[in-house]
Amino acid sequence: MCQMCEQPDLTAEDYYARLRSNIERKRFTVQSVGGSACKAEFSYTIGLTGHGLPELIVLGLRHTDAIPLLDRWAQYVLDRSVILPGETLGGDPLCEAIEVERPEEHLYFAMDLYGPGVRALQLAWADSRGRWPWEPGHRARRAGQPLLGERAPFFCPDHRPDRLDVPPHL
């Protein structure tokens, strides 16, 4: 997961050089942070800020599931359209975008690279039965799926810009 944790000889300077190289090559990268019994694991993008976009974060998913999800939606916002708070994003899992109130509490490396102007959207996901984390019976791993902000008001059903047209896996 985190190369800094897995490679104790890696200096912070070397790690930031790798992040910058990945961002230059791919336009963004994904950072994963392990969890515990009382703290949800999470993964987030780094690099979307450089394109004037909010970073994306997902909590409570294994990094092996979170990375492809973040890759898909980061490519989508870079190549096709922005995602707005309150939008439902199709695919597996179904997600809703929530504006993160305090990105500095989770997006450590993005904050170090881009400063205090980093914005973020949480991709809150529905479980395999279609239940959201704010609904009774939602199934999540260990520490659950905490929400990092308030849900946006719903759009008018006739004008809600939901992204149920799932972008292809890239």
C-alpha positions as CSV (number, residue, x, y, z in Angstrom):
1,M,0.0,0.0,0.0
2,C,2.1,3.0,1.2
3,Q,5.6,2.8,-0.2
4,M,6.9,4.9,2.7
5,C,5.7,2.1,5.1
6,E,6.8,-0.8,3.0
7,Q,10.3,0.6,2.2
8,P,11.7,2.1,5.4
9,D,14.9,3.2,3.5
10,L,12.9,5.4,1.2
11,T,13.3,9.1,2.0
12,A,10.5,11.5,2.0
13,E,12.2,13.4,-0.8
14,D,12.4,10.2,-2.9
15,Y,8.8,9.4,-2.2
16,Y,7.6,12.9,-3.3
17,A,9.7,12.5,-6.4
18,R,7.9,9.2,-7.2
19,L,4.5,10.9,-6.7
20,R,5.5,13.8,-9.0
21,S,6.7,11.4,-11.6
22,N,3.5,9.3,-11.5
23,I,1.4,12.5,-11.7
24,E,3.5,13.7,-14.7
25,R,3.1,10.4,-16.5
26,K,-0.5,9.6,-15.7
27,R,-2.0,13.0,-14.7
28,F,-2.8,11.7,-11.2
29,T,-1.9,8.9,-8.8
30,V,-3.7,7.1,-6.0
31,Q,-2.5,6.9,-2.4
32,S,-3.9,4.3,0.0
33,V,-3.8,4.4,3.8
34,G,-4.4,1.3,5.9
35,G,-7.0,1.3,8.6
36,S,-7.6,-0.4,11.9
37,A,-10.5,-1.8,13.9
38,C,-11.6,1.8,14.8
39,K,-10.3,3.8,11.8
40,A,-11.5,3.1,8.2
41,E,-8.9,2.5,5.5
42,F,-9.0,5.0,2.6
43,S,-7.6,5.8,-0.8
44,Y,-7.4,9.1,-2.6
45,T,-6.2,10.7,-5.8
46,I,-3.3,13.1,-6.0
47,G,-3.0,15.3,-9.0
48,L,-6.5,16.4,-9.9
49,T,-5.9,19.6,-8.1
50,G,-3.3,20.5,-10.7
51,H,-6.1,20.4,-13.3
52,G,-8.4,22.6,-11.3
53,L,-10.5,19.7,-10.0
54,P,-11.3,18.3,-6.6
55,E,-9.4,15.2,-5.6
56,L,-11.4,12.0,-5.0
57,I,-11.4,9.9,-1.9
58,V,-13.1,6.6,-0.9
59,L,-13.3,5.2,2.6
60,G,-13.9,1.7,3.8
61,L,-12.9,-0.2,0.7
62,R,-9.8,-2.4,0.3
63,H,-7.2,-0.6,-1.7
64,T,-7.5,-3.4,-4.4
65,D,-11.1,-2.3,-4.8
66,A,-10.6,1.5,-4.2
67,I,-7.8,2.0,-6.7
68,P,-9.8,0.9,-9.8
69,L,-12.8,2.9,-8.7
70,L,-10.7,6.0,-8.2
71,D,-8.9,5.4,-11.5
72,R,-12.2,5.2,-13.4
73,W,-13.7,8.3,-12.0
74,A,-10.5,10.4,-12.1
75,Q,-10.1,9.5,-15.8
76,Y,-13.8,10.5,-16.2
77,V,-13.4,13.9,-14.7
78,L,-10.2,14.6,-16.6
79,D,-11.5,13.5,-20.0
80,R,-15.3,14.0,-19.9
81,S,-17.0,16.0,-17.2
82,V,-16.9,17.3,-13.6
83,I,-18.7,15.5,-10.8
84,L,-20.9,17.7,-8.6
85,P,-21.7,17.0,-4.9
86,G,-25.0,15.0,-4.7
87,E,-24.5,13.2,-8.0
88,T,-25.1,9.5,-8.2
89,L,-22.3,7.7,-10.1
90,G,-23.2,4.4,-11.7
91,G,-21.2,1.3,-11.8
92,D,-20.1,-1.3,-9.2
93,P,-20.3,0.0,-6.6
94,L,-22.9,2.7,-7.0
95,C,-21.5,5.9,-5.5
96,E,-22.7,9.4,-4.4
97,A,-20.4,12.4,-4.5
98,I,-20.1,14.3,-1.2
99,E,-18.0,17.4,-0.7
100,V,-15.3,16.8,1.9
101,E,-15.4,19.4,4.6
102,R,-11.8,19.2,5.8
103,P,-9.5,17.6,3.1
104,E,-6.4,18.3,5.2
105,E,-7.5,15.6,7.7
106,H,-7.1,12.8,5.1
107,L,-5.3,14.0,1.9
108,Y,-1.9,14.4,3.5
109,F,0.3,14.0,0.4
110,A,-2.0,16.1,-1.8
111,M,-1.9,18.9,0.7
112,D,1.9,18.7,0.9
113,L,2.1,19.0,-2.9
114,Y,-0.6,21.5,-3.6
115,G,-1.1,23.5,-0.4
116,P,-4.3,24.6,1.4
117,G,-6.3,25.0,-1.8
118,V,-7.0,21.3,-2.2
119,R,-10.7,20.4,-2.5
120,A,-12.1,16.9,-2.4
121,L,-15.1,14.8,-3.1
122,Q,-15.8,11.6,-1.2
123,L,-17.2,8.8,-3.3
124,A,-19.6,7.3,-0.8
125,W,-20.6,3.8,-2.0
126,A,-23.6,1.6,-1.6
127,D,-23.1,-1.9,-0.4
128,S,-23.9,-5.0,-2.5
129,R,-27.6,-4.8,-1.5
130,G,-27.8,-1.1,-2.6
131,R,-27.8,0.3,0.9
132,W,-26.0,3.6,1.5
133,P,-23.8,4.3,4.6
134,W,-26.6,6.6,6.0
135,E,-29.1,3.8,5.7
136,P,-29.8,1.1,8.3
137,G,-28.2,-2.2,7.5
138,H,-25.3,-0.8,5.3
139,R,-22.5,-3.4,5.2
140,A,-19.0,-2.1,5.3
141,R,-15.6,-3.4,6.4
142,R,-14.2,-3.1,10.0
143,A,-14.5,0.6,10.8
144,G,-17.4,1.3,8.4
145,Q,-17.6,4.1,5.9
146,P,-17.6,7.5,7.7
147,L,-18.8,10.5,5.8
148,L,-16.4,13.4,5.5
149,G,-19.0,16.0,4.8
150,E,-22.7,16.7,4.5
151,R,-24.8,15.2,1.6
152,A,-25.8,17.8,-0.9
153,P,-29.5,18.6,-1.5
154,F,-31.0,16.4,-4.2
155,F,-31.3,17.9,-7.7
156,C,-34.7,18.1,-9.4
157,P,-35.3,14.6,-10.7
158,D,-35.9,16.0,-14.2
159,H,-32.5,17.8,-14.1
160,R,-30.3,15.7,-11.9
161,P,-27.0,15.2,-13.7
162,D,-26.4,11.7,-12.5
163,R,-23.6,9.8,-14.1
164,L,-25.4,6.5,-14.5
165,D,-23.7,6.2,-17.9
166,V,-20.7,4.4,-16.4
167,P,-17.4,5.2,-18.0
168,P,-15.5,2.2,-19.4
169,H,-12.7,0.8,-17.3
170,L,-9.5,2.3,-18.6
